[in-house]
């Protein structure tokens, strides 16, 4: 089970580490992360593109 943190970047980093350990992704893979972010006291949909390092 993956614990969520109040900081979304920490949660995403934990998820990436978990997927690496489980062999679901590898270094150099490109990930698309769909989430929301808080901006000016409102939630905004966000799509992030990350390369696994």
Secondary structure in CASP SS format (residue, H / E / C, confidence):
PFRMAT SS
TARGET T0000
AUTHOR 0000-0000-0000
METHOD secondary structure of the structure
MODEL  1
X C 1.00
X C 1.00
X C 1.00
X C 1.00
X C 1.00
X C 1.00
X C 1.00
X H 1.00
X H 1.00
X H 1.00
X H 1.00
X H 1.00
X H 1.00
X H 1.00
X H 1.00
X H 1.00
X H 1.00
X H 1.00
X H 1.00
X H 1.00
X H 1.00
X C 1.00
X C 1.00
X C 1.00
X C 1.00
X C 1.00
X C 1.00
X C 1.00
X C 1.00
X E 1.00
X E 1.00
X E 1.00
X E 1.00
X E 1.00
X E 1.00
X E 1.00
X E 1.00
X E 1.00
X E 1.00
X C 1.00
X C 1.00
X E 1.00
X E 1.00
X E 1.00
X E 1.00
X E 1.00
X E 1.00
X E 1.00
X E 1.00
X E 1.00
X E 1.00
X C 1.00
X C 1.00
END
